[in-house]
């Protein structure tokens, strides 16, 4: 995950990759941007 992507996610430092992916998917679903996090 790039710095720019991390900045738009709800992820927090120290999250596991699985948690971070789940956060990315949640953000993508909420914003309708399905190209991110899938």
Secondary structure, DSSP 8 states (H G I E B T S, - for coil): --HHHHHHS---TT--HHHHHHHHHHHHHHHT-TTS--
